[in-house]
Amino acid sequence: MRPSGSEYSRVFVTRLTKVQDIFSCWDILKARVGTLPMVEKKAKSKKHKADVPERMDIRTIARAANVSIATVSRTINRVSTVNPTMAKRVWEVIGELDYFPNTQARALVSGRSKIFGLIISEITNPFFPELLQGFEDVAVENGYEILVSSTNYDTARMYQCIRRMIERKVDGVAIMTFGIEAPLLDQLAKRNVPLVFIDVGPETPGVSVLKVDYHRGIRQGVQHLAALGHRDIAFISGPLHLHSAQSRVTAFSRSLSECGIVPDPKWLIEGNHTLEGGIAAMEKLLATTPRPTAVMCSNDMTAIGVLHKLYRSGLRVPDDISVIGFDDIHIAEVTIPPLTTIQMSRFSLARSAFAALRAHVEDSAAASLQREYPIQTDLIVRESTSFPRGSTVKQKGKSSRRRP
């Protein structure tokens, strides 16, 4: 039976009502989560983007100072032809915006990195960190940075250090290792990188040498022991393949001869500039007959090892054996007893090395006039030296003093 017209109307109205309900729900939904919050969300996004600081570079400085980018670049690189008024404005903006110039970009423009390399033998020996600190202090004072590498007395590692310096395009390198393989020098020399060495260096342009006067300090040490009455004096050297170690042995032998003392070959022991080397060397000396009454060491770390071995052997310093070190590292003041030693100023080494490199970079004419920089050594008397056991002369006093 087919539905009547009234029934069709009723069904149509019912369905239409449902559609209207759907649209009504949609309107309600839009009212709650509709377009207005979306607009706010977009606005919030724009606001967040505005909070992100603009990347700062020389273009930013140029706009703020109302000068050209080239003027900013020349000002940062301290080109003397820049208008002083503009330069002052640029530096004021740099200060206000707390801007840090891109040193790599600056190096490309100026051809200079303002970085000096420093190659040391090791970082466990306090002598080298103290040298490093002095070099960095004087470099920072003069607007330079430093790049540090340690060779650990390894030739292969030395090559890596040199390669690293070349890759970073350092303006010069101070090689404070007291010894370097000659073939490795070519890696730097052929690139015209200014170099500074200790003791010896090739006779080529762009090379300076810090000449340490080992004989002065060692002679003072030997004369000090001789004046106390010592005649049986031993010496523990560094590795004899190092030029500096050979120089110290030569200075010791000459100083003995000057005092009328004949060196005994069995009391010349090769060490390795370490605590352990000092312990091992002193063990050999204790096995000799007769024993020496005093021991001079090629560096303070060796001397501290000697002090340790003597303590473990039940011997007293300086009552049984006197000990002298070399370097005057800071810890030498607080060993037991405080160590008599020969001072080689790390600050003098650092200051001279920096001065030589800077002269090569900034004033080549002046650098050519001075190739060698003298480094003085002096005896510092503390409490590890005294009269030999059995001496009838009484010691009148002990003090920390520098020999004239």
Backbone hydrogen bonds in HBPLUS format (Angstrom, degrees):
<---DONOR---> <-ACCEPTOR-->    atom                        ^
c    i                          cat <-CA-CA->   ^        H-A-AA   ^      H-
h    n   atom  resd res      DA  || num        DHA   H-A  angle D-A-AA Bond
n    s   type  num  typ     dist DA aas  dist angle  dist       angle   num
A0007-GLU N   A0004-SER O   3.13 MM   3  5.36 124.8  2.45  99.7 113.2     1
A0008-TYR N   A0004-SER O   3.17 MM   4  6.59 154.5  2.23 149.3 156.3     2
A0009-SER N   A0005-GLY O   3.11 MM   4  6.36 156.5  2.17 146.9 152.8     3
A0010-ARG N   A0006-SER O   3.03 MM   4  6.30 153.9  2.10 142.3 149.1     4
A0011-VAL N   A0007-GLU O   3.04 MM   4  6.33 161.7  2.07 154.9 158.3     5
A0012-PHE N   A0008-TYR O   2.98 MM   4  6.16 160.6  2.01 150.3 156.1     6
A0013-VAL N   A0009-SER O   2.93 MM   4  6.13 161.8  1.97 151.7 156.1     7
A0014-THR N   A0010-ARG O   3.03 MM   4  6.22 155.2  2.10 144.7 151.7     8
A0015-ARG N   A0011-VAL O   2.96 MM   4  6.25 165.3  1.98 152.4 155.6     9
A0016-LEU N   A0012-PHE O   2.91 MM   4  6.07 158.8  1.96 149.0 155.6    10
A0017-THR N   A0013-VAL O   2.91 MM   4  6.07 151.8  1.99 144.6 152.0    11
A0018-LYS N   A0014-THR O   3.14 MM   4  6.51 150.2  2.23 144.3 151.7    12
A0019-VAL N   A0015-ARG O   3.07 MM   4  6.44 154.7  2.13 149.6 156.1    13
A0020-GLN N   A0016-LEU O   2.89 MM   4  6.18 159.9  1.93 150.3 156.2    14
A0021-ASP N   A0017-THR O   2.82 MM   4  6.10 147.7  1.92 144.0 153.6    15
A0022-ILE N   A0018-LYS O   2.98 MM   4  6.31 147.3  2.08 142.2 150.7    16
A0022-ILE N   A0019-VAL O   3.06 MM   3  5.05 116.2  2.49  92.0 107.5    17
A0023-PHE N   A0019-VAL O   3.00 MM   4  6.40 161.4  2.04 153.6 157.4    18
A0024-SER N   A0020-GLN O   2.82 MM   4  6.03 149.7  1.91 145.2 154.8    19
A0025-CYS N   A0021-ASP O   2.86 MM   4  6.13 156.2  1.91 147.2 153.1    20
A0026-TRP N   A0022-ILE O   2.91 MM   4  6.23 151.5  1.99 145.5 154.2    21
A0027-ASP N   A0023-PHE O   2.85 MM   4  6.14 151.5  1.93 145.6 153.1    22
A0028-ILE N   A0024-SER O   2.89 MM   4  6.24 156.8  1.95 149.5 155.8    23
A0029-LEU N   A0025-CYS O   2.80 MM   4  6.06 159.0  1.84 148.7 154.9    24
A0030-LYS N   A0026-TRP O   2.85 MM   4  6.09 158.7  1.89 148.2 153.8    25
A0031-ALA N   A0027-ASP O   2.93 MM   4  6.14 148.2  2.03 142.4 151.5    26
A0032-ARG N   A0028-ILE O   3.04 MM   4  6.38 139.4  2.21 143.0 153.7    27
A0032-ARG N   A0029-LEU O   3.10 MM   3  5.19 126.0  2.41  94.4 108.3    28
A0033-VAL N   A0029-LEU O   2.88 MM   4  6.09 174.8  1.88 164.0 164.7    29
A0034-GLY N   A0030-LYS O   2.67 MM   4  3.92 112.0  2.13 133.8 131.0    30
A0039-VAL N   A0035-THR O   2.93 MM   4  6.22 150.3  2.02 153.7 161.4    31
A0040-GLU N   A0036-LEU O   3.03 MM   4  6.37 156.6  2.08 149.6 156.2    32
A0041-LYS N   A0037-PRO O   2.78 MM   4  6.03 148.0  1.88 146.4 155.7    33
A0042-LYS N   A0038-MET O   2.98 MM   4  6.27 156.0  2.03 147.0 152.4    34
A0043-ALA N   A0039-VAL O   2.97 MM   4  6.21 159.5  2.01 147.1 153.2    35
A0044-LYS N   A0040-GLU O   2.81 MM   4  6.02 149.9  1.90 143.5 152.3    36
A0045-SER N   A0041-LYS O   2.90 MM   4  6.17 148.8  2.00 142.9 151.4    37
A0046-LYS N   A0042-LYS O   2.92 MM   4  6.28 155.9  1.98 150.4 156.5    38
A0047-LYS N   A0043-ALA O   2.87 MM   4  6.13 153.3  1.95 145.0 152.9    39
A0048-HIS N   A0044-LYS O   2.84 MM   4  6.12 152.9  1.92 147.1 154.2    40
A0049-LYS N   A0045-SER O   2.98 MM   4  6.25 155.2  2.04 146.6 153.1    41
A0050-ALA N   A0046-LYS O   3.00 MM   4  6.27 145.4  2.12 141.8 151.3    42
A0051-ASP N   A0047-LYS O   3.12 MM   4  6.46 130.0  2.38 137.2 150.2    43
A0051-ASP N   A0048-HIS O   3.01 MM   3  5.10 132.4  2.25  95.8 109.1    44
A0052-VAL N   A0049-LYS O   3.24 MM   3  5.44 145.5  2.36 100.8 109.9    45
A0060-THR N   A0057-ASP O   3.03 MM   3  5.38 122.9  2.37 105.4 118.5    46
A0061-ILE N   A0057-ASP O   3.24 MM   4  6.67 157.5  2.29 149.1 155.2    47
A0062-ALA N   A0058-ILE O   2.84 MM   4  5.96 155.3  1.90 141.4 148.6    48
A0063-ARG N   A0059-ARG O   2.96 MM   4  6.22 159.0  2.01 150.3 154.4    49
A0064-ALA N   A0060-THR O   3.04 MM   4  6.24 166.3  2.06 150.3 154.3    50
A0065-ALA N   A0061-ILE O   2.86 MM   4  5.97 151.7  1.94 150.5 158.1    51
A0066-ASN N   A0062-ALA O   2.84 MM   4  5.68 114.1  2.28 133.6 149.1    52
A0067-VAL N   A0062-ALA O   3.00 MM   5  5.06 160.1  2.04 142.0 147.7    53
A0066-ASN N   A0063-ARG O   3.26 MM   3  4.98 143.9  2.40  91.6 102.0    54
A0072-VAL N   A0068-SER O   3.23 MM   4  6.63 155.8  2.29 146.9 152.4    55
A0073-SER N   A0069-ILE O   2.95 MM   4  6.25 164.6  1.97 154.3 158.3    56
A0074-ARG N   A0070-ALA O   2.91 MM   4  6.12 165.1  1.93 151.1 154.7    57
A0075-THR N   A0071-THR O   2.88 MM   4  5.99 150.8  1.97 144.2 152.9    58
A0076-ILE N   A0072-VAL O   2.92 MM   4  6.16 166.0  1.94 157.1 159.7    59
A0077-ASN N   A0073-SER O   3.06 MM   4  6.25 151.2  2.14 144.1 152.3    60
A0079-VAL N   A0074-ARG O   2.86 MM   5  5.20 176.6  1.86 155.6 156.6    61
A0078-ARG N   A0075-THR O   2.92 MM   3  4.85 155.9  1.97 103.8 109.6    62
A0082-VAL N   A0079-VAL O   3.39 MM   3  6.14 172.0  2.39 123.0 124.3    63
A0087-ALA N   A0083-ASN O   2.87 MM   4  6.09 164.4  1.90 161.1 166.4    64
A0088-LYS N   A0084-PRO O   2.90 MM   4  6.02 157.3  1.95 144.4 150.0    65
A0089-ARG N   A0085-THR O   3.07 MM   4  6.33 155.2  2.13 142.9 149.5    66
A0090-VAL N   A0086-MET O   2.88 MM   4  6.17 156.1  1.94 152.9 159.6    67
A0091-TRP N   A0087-ALA O   2.95 MM   4  6.23 165.1  1.98 153.8 157.0    68
A0092-GLU N   A0088-LYS O   2.96 MM   4  6.18 149.6  2.06 145.5 154.1    69
A0093-VAL N   A0089-ARG O   3.04 MM   4  6.30 158.8  2.09 148.3 153.1    70
A0094-ILE N   A0090-VAL O   2.91 MM   4  6.18 160.9  1.95 152.8 158.7    71
A0095-GLY N   A0091-TRP O   2.99 MM   4  6.16 152.8  2.06 142.4 149.0    72
A0096-GLU N   A0092-GLU O   2.89 MM   4  6.15 157.8  1.94 148.4 154.8    73
A0097-LEU N   A0093-VAL O   2.87 MM   4  6.00 163.9  1.90 158.0 161.2    74
A0099-TYR N   A0094-ILE O   3.01 MM   5  5.09 160.9  2.04 146.2 151.3    75
A0098-ASP N   A0095-GLY O   3.30 MM   3  5.00 149.1  2.40  92.5 101.4    76
A0106-ARG N   A0102-ASN O   2.95 MM   4  6.16 156.3  2.01 149.5 157.2    77
A0107-ALA N   A0103-THR O   2.89 MM   4  6.04 144.5  2.02 139.6 148.4    78
A0108-LEU N   A0104-GLN O   3.17 MM   4  6.50 147.2  2.28 142.4 150.3    79
A0109-VAL N   A0105-ALA O   3.20 MM   4  6.55 149.7  2.29 146.1 153.6    80
A0110-SER N   A0106-ARG O   2.90 MM   4  6.07 173.8  1.90 157.4 159.1    81
A0111-GLY N   A0107-ALA O   2.70 MM   4  5.14 140.1  1.85 135.3 144.9    82
A0145-GLU N   A0114-LYS O   2.91 MM  31  6.30 161.3  1.94 154.2 160.3    83
A0171-ASP N   A0115-ILE O   2.75 MM  56  5.77 159.2  1.79 165.7 172.8    84
A0116-PHE N   A0145-GLU O   2.94 MM  29  6.35 161.5  1.98 154.1 154.9    85
A0147-LEU N   A0116-PHE O   2.95 MM  31  6.27 149.0  2.04 143.9 149.0    86
A0117-GLY N   A0172-GLY O   2.78 MM  55  6.13 168.6  1.79 159.6 159.8    87
A0174-ALA N   A0117-GLY O   2.86 MM  57  6.13 165.2  1.88 148.1 148.2    88
A0118-LEU N   A0147-LEU O   2.82 MM  29  6.07 153.5  1.89 159.7 158.0    89
A0149-SER N   A0118-LEU O   3.02 MM  31  6.43 154.4  2.09 156.8 159.4    90
A0119-ILE N   A0174-ALA O   2.95 MM  55  6.30 165.3  1.97 157.5 161.9    91
A0176-MET N   A0119-ILE O   2.75 MM  57  5.78 139.8  1.91 158.3 169.9    92
A0120-ILE N   A0149-SER O   2.96 MM  29  6.40 162.8  1.99 161.7 164.6    93
A0151-THR N   A0120-ILE O   2.96 MM  31  6.42 157.3  2.01 156.6 162.5    94
A0152-ASN N   A0121-SER O   2.53 MM  31  5.12 132.9  1.74 143.0 157.0    95
A0128-PHE N   A0125-ASN O   3.04 MM   3  6.03 141.1  2.20 133.1 137.8    96
A0130-GLU N   A0126-PRO O   3.22 MM   4  6.28 159.7  2.27 148.6 154.1    97
A0131-LEU N   A0127-PHE O   3.02 MM   4  6.25 145.6  2.14 139.4 149.4    98
A0132-LEU N   A0128-PHE O   2.77 MM   4  5.97 159.5  1.81 153.9 159.8    99
A0133-GLN N   A0129-PRO O   2.89 MM   4  6.07 155.3  1.95 144.8 150.6   100
A0134-GLY N   A0130-GLU O   3.18 MM   4  6.38 159.7  2.23 141.8 146.5   101
A0135-PHE N   A0131-LEU O   2.98 MM   4  6.25 157.9  2.03 151.2 157.4   102
A0136-GLU N   A0132-LEU O   2.91 MM   4  6.10 163.2  1.93 154.0 158.4   103
A0137-ASP N   A0133-GLN O   2.96 MM   4  6.10 159.1  2.01 148.0 153.9   104
A0138-VAL N   A0134-GLY O   3.24 MM   4  6.45 167.8  2.25 149.6 151.1   105
A0139-ALA N   A0135-PHE O   3.01 MM   4  6.12 148.7  2.11 143.4 152.9   106
A0140-VAL N   A0136-GLU O   2.88 MM   4  6.02 170.0  1.89 158.1 159.4   107
A0141-GLU N   A0137-ASP O   3.11 MM   4  6.27 157.3  2.17 144.4 151.0   108
A0142-ASN N   A0139-ALA O   3.05 MM   3  5.27 136.9  2.24 100.7 112.7   109
A0144-TYR N   A0139-ALA O   2.87 MM   5  4.92 166.8  1.89 142.5 139.6   110
A0143-GLY N   A0140-VAL O   3.13 MM   3  5.08 170.3  2.14 110.2 110.1   111
A0154-ASP N   A0151-THR O   3.03 MM   3  5.54 153.7  2.10 114.4 121.3   112
A0158-MET N   A0154-ASP O   2.89 MM   4  6.18 144.8  2.02 145.6 156.6   113
A0159-TYR N   A0155-THR O   3.06 MM   4  6.44 149.7  2.16 147.6 154.5   114
A0160-GLN N   A0156-ALA O   3.21 MM   4  6.60 152.7  2.29 141.3 148.0   115
A0161-CYS N   A0157-ARG O   2.90 MM   4  6.23 152.1  1.98 148.4 156.4   116
A0162-ILE N   A0158-MET O   2.97 MM   4  6.28 161.9  2.01 153.9 157.6   117
A0163-ARG N   A0159-TYR O   2.93 MM   4  6.16 160.5  1.97 150.3 156.0   118
A0164-ARG N   A0160-GLN O   2.94 MM   4  6.11 155.7  2.00 146.4 152.7   119
A0165-MET N   A0161-CYS O   3.04 MM   4  6.36 153.7  2.11 147.7 154.6   120
A0166-ILE N   A0162-ILE O   3.03 MM   4  6.32 158.5  2.07 151.4 156.8   121
A0167-GLU N   A0163-ARG O   2.93 MM   4  6.17 161.2  1.96 152.9 157.8   122
A0168-ARG N   A0164-ARG O   3.09 MM   4  6.27 149.3  2.18 145.1 152.5   123
A0170-VAL N   A0165-MET O   3.35 MM   5  5.87 167.6  2.37 154.5 158.0   124
A0169-LYS N   A0166-ILE O   3.01 MM   3  4.98 153.7  2.08 101.4 109.4   125
A0173-VAL N   A0194-PRO O   2.93 MM  21  6.39 158.1  1.98 156.3 161.5   126
A0196-VAL N   A0173-VAL O   3.02 MM  23  6.45 138.4  2.20 153.4 155.8   127
A0175-ILE N   A0196-VAL O   2.78 MM  21  5.92 163.8  1.80 167.1 167.2   128
A0184-LEU N   A0181-GLU O   3.11 MM   3  5.68 136.9  2.31 113.9 124.7   129
A0185-LEU N   A0182-ALA O   2.94 MM   3  5.39 145.2  2.06 113.3 123.5   130
A0186-ASP N   A0183-PRO O   3.28 MM   3  5.73 142.5  2.43 106.0 114.3   131
A0187-GLN N   A0184-LEU O   3.15 MM   3  5.57 139.0  2.33 106.2 115.9   132
A0188-LEU N   A0185-LEU O   3.09 MM   3  5.57 136.7  2.29 109.1 119.3   133
A0189-ALA N   A0185-LEU O   2.79 MM   4  5.93 175.5  1.79 163.1 164.3   134
A0190-LYS N   A0186-ASP O   3.04 MM   4  5.60 167.4  2.06 136.9 140.7   135
A0191-ARG N   A0188-LEU O   3.11 MM   3  5.39 148.9  2.21 106.3 115.8   136
A0193-VAL N   A0188-LEU O   3.38 MM   5  5.65 171.3  2.38 149.1 149.1   137
A0192-ASN N   A0189-ALA O   3.01 MM   3  5.18 161.2  2.05 113.0 115.1   138
A0195-LEU N   A0206-GLY O   2.85 MM  11  6.29 161.3  1.89 162.7 169.0   139
A0208-SER N   A0195-LEU O   2.91 MM  13  6.29 156.2  1.97 147.9 155.4   140
A0197-PHE N   A0208-SER O   2.96 MM  11  6.42 154.8  2.03 147.7 153.9   141
A0210-LEU N   A0197-PHE O   2.75 MM  13  6.12 161.1  1.78 154.1 160.3   142
A0200-VAL N   A0198-ILE O   2.95 MM   2  5.86 137.9  2.14 105.5  93.3   143
A0199-ASP N   A0210-LEU O   2.79 MM  11  5.68 177.2  1.79 147.0 148.0   144
A0204-THR N   A0202-PRO O   2.88 MM   2  5.56 133.7  2.10 105.0  91.0   145
A0209-VAL N   A0371-ARG O   2.92 MM 162  6.31 158.7  1.97 155.3 160.8   146
A0373-TYR N   A0209-VAL O   2.88 MM 164  6.27 151.8  1.96 157.3 163.2   147
A0211-LYS N   A0373-TYR O   2.91 MM 162  5.90 141.0  2.06 130.0 142.2   148
A0375-ILE N   A0211-LYS O   2.83 MM 164  5.79 153.9  1.90 148.5 142.2   149
A0213-ASP N   A0375-ILE O   2.87 MM 162  6.08 165.9  1.89 176.2 171.9   150
A0218-ILE N   A0214-TYR O   3.08 MM   4  6.18 171.7  2.09 163.8 166.0   151
A0219-ARG N   A0215-HIS O   2.84 MM   4  5.67 155.5  1.90 143.7 150.7   152
A0220-GLN N   A0216-ARG O   3.18 MM   4  6.39 155.0  2.24 141.4 148.1   153
A0221-GLY N   A0217-GLY O   2.98 MM   4  6.31 149.5  2.08 143.8 152.4   154
A0222-VAL N   A0218-ILE O   2.90 MM   4  6.19 162.8  1.93 155.1 158.5   155
A0223-GLN N   A0219-ARG O   2.86 MM   4  6.00 166.4  1.88 154.3 158.5   156
A0224-HIS N   A0220-GLN O   2.90 MM   4  5.98 146.9  2.01 139.9 149.1   157
A0225-LEU N   A0221-GLY O   3.06 MM   4  6.36 157.9  2.11 148.1 152.9   158
A0226-ALA N   A0222-VAL O   2.84 MM   4  6.06 161.9  1.88 152.7 158.5   159
A0227-ALA N   A0223-GLN O   2.87 MM   4  5.96 152.4  1.95 142.6 149.8   160
A0228-LEU N   A0224-HIS O   3.23 MM   4  6.47 135.5  2.44 135.0 146.0   161
A0228-LEU N   A0225-LEU O   3.09 MM   3  5.11 129.0  2.36  94.7 108.4   162
A0230-HIS N   A0225-LEU O   3.01 MM   5  5.43 160.2  2.05 149.3 142.8   163
A0229-GLY N   A0226-ALA O   2.99 MM   3  5.05 144.9  2.11  98.7 109.7   164
A0293-THR N   A0232-ASP O   2.83 MM  61  5.51 145.9  1.95 142.1 152.2   165
A0294-ALA N   A0232-ASP O   3.35 MM  62  6.63 144.3  2.49 157.5 155.7   166
A0234-ALA N   A0294-ALA O   2.88 MM  60  6.25 169.4  1.89 153.7 154.1   167
A0296-MET N   A0234-ALA O   2.90 MM  62  6.15 167.1  1.92 143.7 146.6   168
A0235-PHE N   A0267-TRP O   2.87 MM  32  6.29 164.7  1.89 164.9 166.7   169
A0269-ILE N   A0235-PHE O   2.96 MM  34  6.32 157.0  2.01 159.0 165.6   170
A0236-ILE N   A0296-MET O   2.89 MM  60  6.40 156.9  1.94 157.2 164.8   171
A0298-SER N   A0236-ILE O   2.85 MM  62  6.01 134.4  2.05 167.8 177.5   172
A0237-SER N   A0269-ILE O   2.83 MM  32  6.25 153.6  1.90 160.6 168.1   173
A0271-GLY N   A0237-SER O   2.85 MM  34  5.30 138.0  2.03 114.3 127.9   174
A0242-LEU N   A0239-PRO O   3.01 MM   3  5.87 167.0  2.03 125.9 130.1   175
A0246-GLN N   A0242-LEU O   3.17 MM   4  6.53 159.9  2.21 152.1 157.2   176
A0247-SER N   A0243-HIS O   2.90 MM   4  6.14 154.5  1.96 149.7 157.3   177
A0248-ARG N   A0244-SER O   3.08 MM   4  6.30 148.7  2.19 141.8 149.0   178
A0249-VAL N   A0245-ALA O   3.09 MM   4  6.37 156.0  2.15 148.6 154.7   179
A0250-THR N   A0246-GLN O   2.96 MM   4  6.17 165.3  1.98 152.5 156.6   180
A0251-ALA N   A0247-SER O   2.94 MM   4  6.11 157.1  1.99 143.1 149.6   181
A0252-PHE N   A0248-ARG O   2.95 MM   4  6.12 150.8  2.04 141.9 149.6   182
A0253-SER N   A0249-VAL O   2.96 MM   4  6.26 166.2  1.97 156.9 159.4   183
A0254-ARG N   A0250-THR O   2.97 MM   4  6.15 164.2  2.00 152.4 156.9   184
A0255-SER N   A0251-ALA O   3.00 MM   4  6.05 153.9  2.06 140.5 148.0   185
A0256-LEU N   A0252-PHE O   2.97 MM   4  6.26 153.1  2.04 151.8 158.6   186
A0257-SER N   A0253-SER O   3.11 MM   4  6.35 162.9  2.14 147.1 151.4   187
A0258-GLU N   A0254-ARG O   2.94 MM   4  6.23 152.1  2.02 147.5 155.4   188
A0259-CYS N   A0255-SER O   3.21 MM   4  6.46 134.8  2.42 136.5 147.2   189
A0259-CYS N   A0256-LEU O   2.98 MM   3  5.18 132.0  2.22  99.8 113.2   190
A0261-ILE N   A0256-LEU O   2.85 MM   5  4.94 168.2  1.86 144.1 140.2   191
A0260-GLY N   A0257-SER O   2.96 MM   3  4.92 162.0  2.00 106.1 110.6   192
A0267-TRP N   A0264-ASP O   2.87 MM   3  5.51 158.9  1.92 122.2 129.4   193
A0268-LEU N   A0265-PRO O   3.16 MM   3  5.36 164.2  2.19 112.0 112.9   194
A0278-GLY N   A0274-THR O   2.98 MM   4  6.27 146.8  2.10 143.8 152.3   195
A0278-GLY N   A0275-LEU O   3.07 MM   3  5.12 119.3  2.46  95.0 110.0   196
A0279-ILE N   A0275-LEU O   2.99 MM   4  6.36 154.8  2.05 152.0 158.9   197
A0280-ALA N   A0276-GLU O   2.97 MM   4  6.21 166.9  1.98 152.4 155.4   198
A0281-ALA N   A0277-GLY O   2.93 MM   4  6.01 160.1  1.97 144.7 150.6   199
A0282-MET N   A0278-GLY O   2.98 MM   4  6.05 159.8  2.02 145.2 150.6   200
A0283-GLU N   A0279-ILE O   3.03 MM   4  6.23 145.9  2.15 142.7 152.3   201
A0284-LYS N   A0280-ALA O   3.21 MM   4  6.57 146.9  2.33 142.2 149.9   202
A0285-LEU N   A0281-ALA O   3.08 MM   4  6.45 154.7  2.14 146.3 153.3   203
A0286-LEU N   A0282-MET O   2.91 MM   4  6.13 151.9  1.99 149.2 156.1   204
A0287-ALA N   A0284-LYS O   3.11 MM   3  5.23 139.4  2.28  97.8 109.6   205
A0288-THR N   A0285-LEU O   3.14 MM   3  5.38 161.4  2.17 106.8 112.6   206
A0322-SER N   A0293-THR O   3.07 MM  29  6.49 162.1  2.10 141.7 143.6   207
A0295-VAL N   A0322-SER O   2.83 MM  27  6.23 151.0  1.91 147.6 155.9   208
A0324-ILE N   A0295-VAL O   2.92 MM  29  6.36 151.7  2.00 158.2 162.6   209
A0297-CYS N   A0324-ILE O   2.85 MM  27  6.10 142.8  1.99 150.0 162.1   210
A0303-ALA N   A0299-ASN O   3.22 MM   4  6.53 156.4  2.28 142.0 148.8   211
A0300-ASP N   A0326-PHE O   2.79 MM  26  5.10 115.5  2.21 155.1 141.5   212
A0304-ILE N   A0300-ASP O   2.83 MM   4  6.11 152.8  1.90 154.2 160.8   213
A0305-GLY N   A0301-MET O   3.09 MM   4  6.36 150.9  2.18 143.0 150.6   214
A0306-VAL N   A0302-THR O   2.93 MM   4  6.29 146.1  2.05 145.5 155.7   215
A0307-LEU N   A0303-ALA O   2.90 MM   4  6.26 156.0  1.96 149.5 155.3   216
A0308-HIS N   A0304-ILE O   3.06 MM   4  6.30 153.5  2.13 142.8 149.6   217
A0309-LYS N   A0305-GLY O   3.03 MM   4  6.31 161.6  2.07 149.1 153.3   218
A0310-LEU N   A0306-VAL O   2.95 MM   4  6.17 164.4  1.98 157.0 161.0   219
A0311-TYR N   A0307-LEU O   3.00 MM   4  6.16 154.1  2.06 144.6 151.7   220
A0312-ARG N   A0308-HIS O   2.96 MM   4  6.23 162.0  1.99 153.0 157.7   221
A0313-SER N   A0309-LYS O   2.96 MM   4  6.12 131.0  2.21 138.5 151.9   222
A0315-LEU N   A0310-LEU O   2.88 MM   5  5.13 156.2  1.93 164.1 157.4   223
A0314-GLY N   A0311-TYR O   3.11 MM   3  5.26 163.1  2.14 107.7 111.9   224
A0320-ASP N   A0316-ARG O   2.74 MM   4  5.25 161.3  1.77 141.3 147.6   225
A0321-ILE N   A0316-ARG O   3.39 MM   5  6.82 151.4  2.48 151.2 157.8   226
A0323-VAL N   A0384-SER O   2.87 MM  61  5.53 162.1  1.90 144.4 149.9   227
A0325-GLY N   A0340-THR O   2.93 MM  15  6.38 156.5  1.98 141.6 147.9   228
A0342-ILE N   A0325-GLY O   3.17 MM  17  6.21 139.5  2.34 108.2 117.5   229
A0327-ASP N   A0342-ILE O   2.64 MM  15  5.72 171.2  1.65 167.3 165.2   230
A0344-MET N   A0327-ASP O   3.23 MM  17  4.90 171.5  2.24 112.4 111.6   231
A0332-ALA N   A0329-ILE O   2.98 MM   3  5.57 153.1  2.05 116.8 125.1   232
A0333-GLU N   A0330-HIS O   3.25 MM   3  6.09 165.8  2.27 120.5 123.7   233
A0334-VAL N   A0331-ILE O   3.02 MM   3  5.49 153.1  2.09 113.1 120.7   234
A0339-LEU N   A0332-ALA O   2.96 MM   7  5.23 153.6  2.03 161.5 162.9   235
A0383-GLU N   A0338-PRO O   3.06 MM  45  5.36 146.4  2.17 130.9 141.3   236
A0341-THR N   A0380-ILE O   2.99 MM  39  5.35 151.6  2.07 149.9 155.2   237
A0380-ILE N   A0341-THR O   2.68 MM  39  5.35 167.6  1.69 174.6 177.3   238
A0343-GLN N   A0378-ASP O   2.60 MM  35  5.21 155.4  1.66 169.1 159.8   239
A0378-ASP N   A0343-GLN O   3.16 MM  35  5.21 148.9  2.27 132.3 141.6   240
A0349-LEU N   A0345-SER O   3.15 MM   4  6.44 158.2  2.20 143.6 149.2   241
A0350-ALA N   A0346-ARG O   2.86 MM   4  6.06 165.1  1.88 151.3 155.4   242
A0351-ARG N   A0347-PHE O   2.80 MM   4  5.88 169.9  1.81 152.2 155.5   243
A0352-SER N   A0348-SER O   2.98 MM   4  5.94 161.4  2.01 143.9 149.4   244
A0353-ALA N   A0349-LEU O   2.90 MM   4  6.00 158.7  1.95 147.8 154.3   245
A0354-PHE N   A0350-ALA O   2.98 MM   4  6.17 164.2  2.01 151.9 155.8   246
A0355-ALA N   A0351-ARG O   2.97 MM   4  6.09 161.3  2.00 144.9 150.6   247
A0356-ALA N   A0352-SER O   2.96 MM   4  6.11 156.4  2.01 147.5 153.3   248
A0357-LEU N   A0353-ALA O   3.10 MM   4  6.34 164.6  2.12 149.4 153.1   249
A0358-ARG N   A0354-PHE O   2.85 MM   4  6.00 168.4  1.86 158.0 161.7   250
A0359-ALA N   A0355-ALA O   2.98 MM   4  6.07 151.0  2.07 141.1 148.8   251
A0360-HIS N   A0356-ALA O   3.15 MM   4  6.43 154.3  2.21 145.9 152.0   252
A0361-VAL N   A0357-LEU O   3.07 MM   4  6.35 153.0  2.14 149.9 157.3   253
A0362-GLU N   A0358-ARG O   2.79 MM   4  5.80 170.7  1.80 157.5 160.3   254
A0363-ASP N   A0359-ALA O   2.81 MM   4  4.88 144.9  1.94 126.5 135.8   255
A0366-ALA N   A0363-ASP O   3.09 MM   3  5.51 119.4  2.48 107.2 120.3   256
A0367-ALA N   A0363-ASP O   3.06 MM   4  6.39 154.7  2.13 150.2 158.3   257
A0368-SER N   A0364-SER O   3.04 MM   4  6.22 145.1  2.17 142.8 150.2   258
A0369-LEU N   A0366-ALA O   3.10 MM   3  5.28 143.5  2.24 101.1 111.7   259
A0370-GLN N   A0367-ALA O   3.31 MM   3  5.53 144.4  2.44 102.2 111.0   260
A0403-ARG N   A0379-LEU O   3.05 MM  24  5.52 158.9  2.09 150.1 155.2   261
A0381-VAL N   A0401-ARG O   2.80 MM  20  5.24 160.4  1.84 160.9 159.4   262
A0401-ARG N   A0381-VAL O   3.05 MM  20  5.24 138.5  2.23 128.1 140.4   263
A0391-SER N   A0388-PRO O   2.99 MM   3  5.57 153.9  2.06 141.7 141.3   264
